[in-house]
Amino acid sequence: MAMTRQFKPVRRDADVDLDAALADDRARALAIVPVSREIAERLDRFVALLRKWQPAQNLVAASTLPTLWTRHIADSLQLADSLPGDSVVDLGSGAGFPGLVLAVALAERPGARVHLVESNQRKAAFLREAARVTGAPATVHAARIEAVLAAIPTPVAAVTARALAPLADLVALSYPLLKSGAVGLFLKGQDVERELTETSKSWTLEVVTTPSHTDPGGRIVRVNRAEPRAPSSSSGS
Ligand SMILES: C[S@@+](CC[C@H](N)C(=O)[O-])C[C@H]1O[C@@H](n2cnc3c(N)ncnc32)[C@H](O)[C@@H]1O
């Protein structure tokens, strides 16, 4: 009788180590930013997809993969409580931080919508697939922010970004939304005071900064209002 050999996929030691590290990190992350079991399950699907695409797409720095939950997911989720409403625009979403994760957090809210703006076509393709597998209410715009922002329906409750640009550039990029009532929620590092000083040279700002729950030294910058400063008149004429 002919024998059919069954080949099982081989799991390498590195995969097993990563499974264990991620299980620990998941528990740490969800202790910092608790979510319902339903949302945690959606996030598990997101993590599985990211791990599948990571070898070909290098979606996050490989060194941060074992701390994906604390470093990227909890870092994003901590903004959820600060959202003043359920319509969000996330600028330069990359692999989905913070925008896709916020969309997952809002998945149970009727009418919620998160617009993810990402000009890299391969990352945008990943974001579309991530929205599909998680059922997150996200719309992906595979385009440059400057080209797409005017087409996003307003009013928008919040505009978010992480690791995209200095604060002054973020305020300028998001001004079309800020002036129609959105708040800016920007995840920033230790250098935030210098960035605020720089931004204040060109903008009148109402800003609140609070410590990050996940990044020691990191700050959440909430821009409640921004208006461009009038150019100073030149002297001596
Ligand atoms: C450093 S990554 C940060 C990604 C993500 N926000 C995070 O924190 O992991 C910046 C992302 O912004 C995208 N990006 C940069 N400039 C952009 C622009 N003008 N319009 C749209 N996307 C942009 C890049 O393609 C990249 O994926």
The ligand as a Gaussian input file, in Angstrom:
#p B3LYP/6-31G(d) Opt

LIG

0 1
 C        8.484000      56.498000      11.219000
 S        7.031000      55.855000      10.527000
 C        5.944000      55.841000      11.912000
 C        4.801000      54.900000      11.690000
 C        3.816000      54.783000      12.855000
 N        3.097000      56.021000      13.097000
 C        4.502000      54.313000      14.108000
 O        4.618000      55.101000      15.065000
 O        4.942000      53.169000      14.160000
 C        6.381000      57.222000       9.590000
 C        5.342000      56.770000       8.568000
 O        4.754000      57.911000       7.977000
 C        4.659000      57.730000       6.584000
 N        4.726000      59.085000       6.013000
 C        5.755000      59.958000       6.095000
 N        5.443000      61.129000       5.492000
 C        4.175000      60.971000       5.004000
 C        3.286000      61.831000       4.275000
 N        3.638000      63.062000       3.940000
 N        2.072000      61.345000       3.951000
 C        1.692000      60.087000       4.309000
 N        2.489000      59.233000       4.996000
 C        3.713000      59.672000       5.340000
 C        5.838000      56.839000       6.213000
 O        5.607000      56.104000       5.027000
 C        5.949000      55.944000       7.430000
 O        5.211000      54.764000       7.278000

